[in-house]
Amino acid sequence: MKKSSVLAVTVLFIVSVFLFTGYTAQGTADNIPTLHVNGTGKIITEPDTVEISISVVTEGKTADVQKENAAKTQKVIDALLKLGLTKDELETLRLNFYPMKKWTEKEGEVITGYRAENTILVTTKKLEKAGQIVDTAISNGAQDVGNLVFTLSDEGKEILLDKAIDLAVKDAKKQAEVTAKSLGIQIAGVQNVNVVKTSGGAPIYLETAKLRAAADMAVVSPVMPQDAEYIVTVDVAFKIK
């Protein structure tokens, strides 16, 4: 009976220490007990920017495919500028050139040709031109158009920043209050706060074959903007007593 009592007291002590140290910030100079909570503030809004990646690809038997691909890429760029985009809205995302190889039992690894790739990223606030941008690129030689993403510009994010932070802090405070009440402890203040900002939307993957058919028929591909998300996460360390 005595052994059981000692064991019960020992278990109770271990559990008590675990509960207490689980909410204690390690490494603090004054060793103040804290409760860490992550709060999230998410705002769903209309996007003000669209990003579209456009790839031009050329394959051939000689290294001249690099020059050929460069000429094709310039044709796509010129067409996009003629559509009303500016050079500031275009940037080179990737530029690749490499030999294509295969393995044969007789000769081992042999070069069968060459492949050149140039990927352009379009970033514009002209959302109404998204379909035209896609069709113009395809009809002027682009092999692949994809990862079309509607998002928020830096200016758009700044407008929503205060509201998103307010929602995140309220969420963190609510979680802390509920947790403190359940544990029978009290919130005594805030030790520190860390704010993380993220934004974006799900990419729209386009089928190049269908886009090319639409471009051949001079039909503008319908592209409907998706809502953009702006998310702020706050990591708050509340002092407890």
C-alpha positions as CSV (number, residue, x, y, z in Angstrom):
1,M,0.0,0.0,0.0
2,K,2.9,2.3,0.9
3,K,4.6,1.5,-2.5
4,S,1.4,2.4,-4.4
5,S,1.1,5.8,-2.6
6,V,4.7,6.7,-3.4
7,L,4.2,5.7,-7.0
8,A,1.0,7.8,-7.3
9,V,2.8,10.8,-5.8
10,T,5.8,10.3,-8.2
11,V,3.5,10.1,-11.3
12,L,1.5,13.2,-10.2
13,F,4.8,15.1,-9.8
14,I,6.0,14.1,-13.2
15,V,2.7,15.1,-14.9
16,S,2.7,18.4,-13.0
17,V,6.2,19.2,-14.2
18,F,5.3,18.2,-17.8
19,L,2.3,20.5,-17.8
20,F,4.2,23.4,-16.4
21,T,7.3,23.2,-18.6
22,G,5.2,22.7,-21.7
23,Y,4.2,26.3,-21.5
24,T,7.6,27.7,-20.4
25,A,9.7,29.5,-23.0
26,Q,13.2,28.1,-22.9
27,G,16.2,30.4,-23.0
28,T,14.5,33.4,-21.4
29,A,16.6,35.4,-19.0
30,D,14.0,35.7,-16.3
31,N,12.4,32.3,-17.1
32,I,8.9,33.7,-17.4
33,P,6.3,30.9,-18.1
34,T,4.6,31.5,-21.4
35,L,1.8,30.1,-23.6
36,H,2.7,30.1,-27.3
37,V,-0.2,30.4,-29.8
38,N,-0.4,30.8,-33.6
39,G,-3.2,33.0,-34.9
40,T,-4.3,33.3,-38.5
41,G,-5.9,36.1,-40.4
42,K,-7.0,35.3,-43.9
43,I,-8.6,37.7,-46.4
44,I,-10.0,36.5,-49.7
45,T,-10.3,39.3,-52.2
46,E,-10.2,40.0,-55.9
47,P,-6.7,39.8,-57.4
48,D,-5.0,42.8,-59.0
49,T,-2.2,41.0,-60.8
50,V,-1.8,37.9,-63.0
51,E,1.3,35.9,-63.7
52,I,1.7,33.7,-66.8
53,S,4.7,31.6,-67.7
54,I,5.3,31.1,-71.4
55,S,7.9,28.6,-72.8
56,V,9.4,28.5,-76.3
57,V,11.1,25.2,-77.1
58,T,13.1,24.0,-80.1
59,E,14.8,20.7,-80.8
60,G,17.1,19.7,-83.7
61,K,20.1,17.8,-84.8
62,T,22.6,20.7,-84.4
63,A,23.5,23.3,-81.8
64,D,21.9,25.9,-84.2
65,V,18.6,25.2,-82.3
66,Q,19.8,27.8,-79.8
67,K,19.7,30.6,-82.4
68,E,16.4,29.3,-83.8
69,N,14.8,29.3,-80.4
70,A,16.1,32.8,-79.7
71,A,14.4,34.1,-82.8
72,K,11.1,32.3,-82.0
73,T,11.2,33.8,-78.5
74,Q,11.8,37.3,-79.8
75,K,8.8,36.8,-82.1
76,V,6.6,36.0,-79.0
77,I,8.0,39.0,-77.1
78,D,7.3,41.4,-80.0
79,A,3.8,40.1,-80.3
80,L,3.1,40.6,-76.5
81,L,4.5,44.1,-76.7
82,K,2.3,44.8,-79.7
83,L,-0.6,43.6,-77.6
84,G,0.0,46.4,-75.1
85,L,2.3,44.9,-72.6
86,T,5.5,46.7,-71.6
87,K,9.1,45.4,-71.2
88,D,8.8,45.9,-67.4
89,E,6.0,43.3,-67.4
90,L,8.2,40.7,-69.1
91,E,11.2,38.8,-67.7
92,T,13.2,35.8,-68.5
93,L,12.5,33.1,-66.0
94,R,14.6,30.2,-67.4
95,L,17.0,29.7,-70.3
96,N,18.2,26.2,-71.0
97,F,20.3,24.6,-73.7
98,Y,21.5,21.0,-73.6
99,P,22.2,17.9,-75.7
100,M,19.7,15.1,-75.9
101,K,21.3,11.7,-75.4
102,K,20.5,8.0,-75.6
103,W,22.4,4.8,-74.7
104,T,23.3,2.2,-77.3
105,E,25.0,-1.1,-76.6
106,K,27.4,-0.5,-79.5
107,E,28.5,3.1,-78.9
108,G,27.4,3.7,-75.3
109,E,26.0,7.2,-74.7
110,V,25.5,9.2,-77.9
111,I,24.2,12.6,-78.6
112,T,21.0,12.5,-80.8
113,G,20.3,16.2,-80.9
114,Y,19.9,19.4,-79.0
115,R,17.1,21.2,-77.1
116,A,16.8,24.9,-76.4
117,E,14.2,26.3,-74.0
118,N,13.3,29.9,-73.1
119,T,10.7,30.6,-70.5
120,I,9.2,34.1,-70.1
121,L,7.2,35.3,-67.1
122,V,4.5,37.8,-67.7
123,T,3.5,39.9,-64.6
124,T,0.8,42.4,-65.3
125,K,-2.2,44.2,-63.8
126,K,-4.1,44.0,-67.1
127,L,-6.2,41.1,-66.0
128,E,-8.7,41.6,-68.8
129,K,-5.9,40.7,-71.3
130,A,-5.1,37.3,-69.7
131,G,-6.8,35.3,-72.4
132,Q,-5.3,37.4,-75.2
133,I,-1.8,37.0,-73.7
134,V,-2.2,33.2,-73.7
135,D,-3.5,33.1,-77.3
136,T,-1.0,35.6,-78.6
137,A,1.9,33.6,-77.2
138,I,0.6,30.3,-78.6
139,S,-0.2,31.6,-82.1
140,N,3.3,33.1,-82.3
141,G,5.2,30.0,-81.5
142,A,5.1,29.3,-77.8
143,Q,4.9,25.6,-77.0
144,D,3.7,25.8,-73.5
145,V,1.7,28.3,-71.4
146,G,1.0,27.4,-67.8
147,N,1.1,28.2,-64.1
148,L,-1.4,31.1,-64.6
149,V,-1.7,32.6,-61.2
150,F,-3.9,35.5,-60.0
151,T,-2.4,37.2,-57.0
152,L,-2.0,40.5,-55.2
153,S,0.6,43.2,-55.9
154,D,2.7,44.7,-53.1
155,E,0.4,47.7,-53.1
156,G,-2.7,45.5,-52.8
157,K,-1.1,43.6,-49.9
158,E,-0.3,46.8,-48.0
159,I,-4.0,47.9,-48.2
160,L,-5.1,44.6,-46.5
161,L,-2.2,44.3,-44.1
162,D,-3.7,46.1,-41.1
163,K,-7.0,44.1,-41.4
164,A,-5.2,40.8,-41.7
165,I,-3.0,41.4,-38.7
166,D,-6.0,42.4,-36.6
167,L,-7.8,39.2,-37.5
168,A,-4.7,37.1,-36.7
169,V,-4.2,38.8,-33.4
170,K,-7.8,38.3,-32.4
171,D,-7.6,34.7,-33.4
172,A,-4.4,34.2,-31.3
173,K,-6.0,36.0,-28.3
174,K,-9.1,33.9,-28.4
175,Q,-7.1,30.6,-28.5
176,A,-5.0,31.7,-25.6
177,E,-8.0,32.7,-23.5
178,V,-9.8,29.4,-24.2
179,T,-6.6,27.4,-23.4
180,A,-5.9,29.4,-20.3
181,K,-9.4,28.8,-19.0
182,S,-9.2,25.1,-19.6
183,L,-5.9,24.8,-17.8
184,G,-6.9,27.0,-14.9
185,I,-4.2,29.6,-15.5
186,Q,-4.3,33.4,-16.3
187,I,-3.0,35.5,-19.1
188,A,-0.7,38.1,-17.6
189,G,0.6,39.9,-20.7
190,V,2.5,39.4,-24.0
191,Q,6.2,38.3,-24.0
192,N,6.8,38.7,-27.8
193,V,5.0,38.5,-31.2
194,N,6.2,37.4,-34.6
195,V,4.3,38.2,-37.8
196,V,4.5,36.2,-41.0
197,K,2.9,37.4,-44.2
198,T,1.9,35.1,-47.2
199,S,-0.2,35.5,-50.2
200,G,-1.1,33.8,-53.5
201,G,-3.7,31.7,-55.3
202,A,-3.8,28.3,-56.8
203,P,-2.3,28.1,-60.3
204,I,-4.5,27.5,-63.3
205,Y,-3.0,24.8,-65.5
206,L,-3.8,25.3,-69.2
207,E,-4.0,22.6,-71.9
208,T,-1.7,23.8,-74.6
209,A,-3.3,21.7,-77.3
210,K,-6.8,23.2,-76.7
211,L,-5.2,26.7,-76.5
212,R,-3.5,26.2,-79.9
213,A,-6.8,25.1,-81.4
214,A,-8.6,28.1,-80.1
215,A,-5.8,30.4,-81.3
216,D,-6.0,28.8,-84.8
217,M,-9.8,29.7,-84.8
218,A,-9.1,33.2,-83.7
219,V,-11.1,32.6,-80.5
220,V,-10.0,34.3,-77.3
221,S,-9.5,31.8,-74.5
222,P,-11.8,32.6,-71.6
223,V,-9.8,33.1,-68.4
224,M,-11.8,33.9,-65.3
225,P,-9.8,35.4,-62.4
226,Q,-9.7,33.4,-59.2
227,D,-9.9,35.0,-55.8
228,A,-6.6,35.8,-54.2
229,E,-5.7,35.0,-50.6
230,Y,-3.7,37.2,-48.2
231,I,-2.7,35.4,-45.0
232,V,-1.0,36.8,-41.9
233,T,0.1,34.4,-39.2
234,V,1.1,35.7,-35.8
235,D,3.1,33.7,-33.3
236,V,2.4,35.1,-29.8
237,A,4.0,34.2,-26.6
238,F,1.6,35.1,-23.8
239,K,2.8,35.5,-20.2
240,I,0.9,33.3,-17.8
241,K,0.5,33.0,-14.1
